[in-house]
Every structure is written in structure tokens, then in C-alpha cells.
Amino acid sequence: MIRQLHDKLISKEITSEQLTLDYFDAIEKKDKDIFAYLTLTKDLAIAQAKKVDDKINWGEKINLIEGIPGAVKDVLCVEGIRATGSSKILDNYIAPYDATVVRKLKENGAVILGKTNCDEFAMGSSTENSAYGATKNPHDLERVPGGSSGGSAAAVAADEAVWALGTDTGGSIRQPASLCGIVGLKPTYGRVSRYGLMAMASSFDAAGPMTKTVEDAAIVLSTISGQDKYDATSAHSNDKKFEDYLTGDVKDMKIGIIKEYLDGLETEMKKILEGVIEKYKKMGAKIVEIDLPYNKYALPVYYIIQPCEVSSNMAKFDGVKYGLRVDDKKDSGVSDFELPKTLLETYLDTRKYGLGAEVKRRIMIGTYALSSGYYEAYYLRAQKVRSLIKKDFERVFEEVDLILTPTTTGPAFKLGEKTDDPLSMYLEDIFTVTANIMGVPAISVPAGTVEKDGKQLPIGFQLMGKWFDEENLLRAAHAWERA
Ligand code: GLN
């Protein structure tokens, strides 16, 4: 898609301004029902588009992403634009600077249409934890788009953006990509800077592309990746152009599969996944059965360590440093609270009013697991198991180049279906959290559709790659897409 639009721009078949306006028209028509966007940035978008059109008119060369409209998840900062993280506590927060990924997109001429809805501070799997209401799945408005990057996924799926940025701490790019029928790539931890991304669980968080095609994901990744002096965990990417590695060839590539994962699926999904595996065989890849004995602990490990990091990262939202403060009726719009009298009361009331139930649940679990006496039993133990899972993967990656799994256990579920049952919501991440625990890159690619209530709902499959081997990951994903 991006390449075709790029060709139209340079051949002057369309202008970036017109393209951008067309997308705003689509948003106006569809977003009343879908609610992918929290904030639109029309002035910013048109100004950027005009700049690109001027460049083209002057005969200057432009980048592939230049002049192409996309969307940014609301946990990423865009200078001068409201950034809520879908939380009431940041309702009035204006970002004072660009996240590094946003700066890179802007510097490369990408057009930003607006900020997308998500679960509050990216905690959730359905976008229902947003303080502003749930996003709907464009394939069935009674179903969730997945989460937490559900707004970004829905925007791309509904053609309200060409590309979007999501963030992925335990699956938040890949799971909504799977449920909305698009491509979602979580890069290797460190491939992309986290500066300007509202920290949720710092040892897992990664920003990445959500797009219609694998090539588009590669183009966006090339734009946003690289070392950043503001993020000490970011790594050098040597200005790689990931789109140049998409040869369509997977001959002799070794792909690991885990039999129990497939056997656990419902028949229709299993058939689709087996079809994908067959196709890879036909293309010349070698399918190898692998086992990862410690991986069954991935979900519990994630749901111990992740809340621990959340509880620490959320401490800064105290009514003093950022956003909402419940002692100022005028700013907060809070009228049903008595005015707090002490500093502690300000903290407590601000957090009580400003944070949603899921965020509070994680703060409590994390604080408990980190507290003296429980630290060794929970946090430390989870970290030890994390090391064991990592050893599993290091061993398996000596045998295979990639690991293929489902992305989710099923297609999009109904709105409200899991909101009263946090554990069933957490189970949504069973196939995706591992890549974050390890830090390896992983992608979800559309695999097919299954029928539910007379509607065709998309599902994806997941490929995980070796650390910093996005090239082979994208190459294999692209080969399937082409086949
Ligand atoms: N659904 C997972 C969670 O709620 C993952 C979230 C994410 O990747 N941001 O923790």
C-alpha cells in the first residue's frame, strides 16, 4: 500500500494534501461507530502534507513514508498535542515533546492524522479499559478490536489510516492485529526507542507498526528504529532498510512449531494454522517440532513481573507532577469529591478518581509482590523462571530460525464478554507474552477467517524470530502473504 501510494504521489496522480483530506473524510464517516481516534491533528497533518507536496513540485526526492497518513497510539507523545494514555488522570495533559518514534516519522515526512484509543496506559486486551469508551471491531461492531492498541488496529482495518503505531508489552500490537485482520510487528526489545512512550512495564515495552501489509510494516520499522541517546536500552540498527529483505524466498528456512499449541485450538482455527504450515513446507521451509518446557510459565511470570513494573511506573501520577489534581475543582471537573485537606489526601483522591479499575488492580498486585517478605516468593522467583524460559529459547534458536504459533486462541470476542473476568482477559495473551519476556521480535500476520454469528472474523498467526533478526522474520511473513 505505502509503495503504491508513494508512486502515485511522485507521478502526481494525487497530492499528499488530497490523500490526507480523503482520510479525514473516511474518519468523519466511520469513526462515529468505530471510535478508533481520541484526538485528531488536522492542522499538523495538512501542514506536513503541504510540505511534502512542495517538495514533489520542486522535483526533490521523497522517502517511501513521506506524505503517507497514519495514526499514533495515545500512549506516545506528539509535541503540543493532548496525550491521555486513555486515562482520566491525563485528561488535560499536553505533551511537551515528541516521542523519538514520532520525531523520526515527522523528520521523514510522515503525516500524522491523530491519536488512537487504547486500554488505559496499555493495560488490557480489548480497549474496553479506556476511560473514554471502547473501540469497536470494524469487522463486527458488536465485537472488540483487541487491545491494548485496539484504536490503531481498527483505524488501519477500517481504512482510517494507512499505517499506525501501537505499543506491545505482552501482545498489544499482535493480538489486536490478529483480531482486526492486519499485520502487527513487535520489534526486538531495544530495536526502537522507548523515549516519549508512557512507560507501563519498562523491561517489556516496545513500539511498533500496525499495517495492512508486511512490506508496510517493514517501511515503518525502518523509519522508527535505531539508537537514541534518550533511551539507554536502544540499539544501533545501522540504518537498515527492512523492506529490502523481502525476497519472497524461505527455502531451507527452519521454522519451529509446538504441537500442543495447535492441538489446543478449536477445529476451524487449527485447520487454518495447519494450512499455513503446509504452505511454508511447499515453499521449501523446513518445519521442525520443538518443545519449550518452561514456556507454560510464561503467562504467570508475565502477570507477576509486569504489575511490579506497573506499580513503580504509575507512582508518578500523583496529582503533583502530571495531569489531573483532585483539589482543584475547576481543572479536574470533579464535583462529587470533598476537597482534600492534606498532601496525602491529594495523592489518594487524585489516584482514586483518575485511575481505572484495571490499573488499580495491577498497582495492588505489583505492590504486594514487591513488598518485603513477598519479594523473594513472587518477584524474584518470577525473574528466575524468566531466565529458564530464556534458556529454552536460546536452545531452540540454535535449531530453528523462527517459531510459528497462533497469535490468539480465537477470533474477536463480544464487547463486555470478558470485562467481569480479568483472568479470562489475561488468557488472551497466552501466545504473545513470551516474545516480550524474551525481548525477541514477533509478528502477527492475517491467516484467514472463521465464521461467528454469520460474520467472517479474521485471525492471525504469529512468527517469533531471533533477537535482532527482523530481516528473516519479515521475509518469512512476507513470503506467506505473497503466497
Ligand atoms: N494484554 C496485556 C496486558 O494487559 C498486554 C498489554 C500490552 O501489551 N500493552 O498486560
Residues whose N, C-alpha, C, O or C-beta is under 5 A from the ligand:
A	BS01	LIG	A122 M123 G124 S125 G147 S148 T167 D168 T169 G170 G171 S172 D429
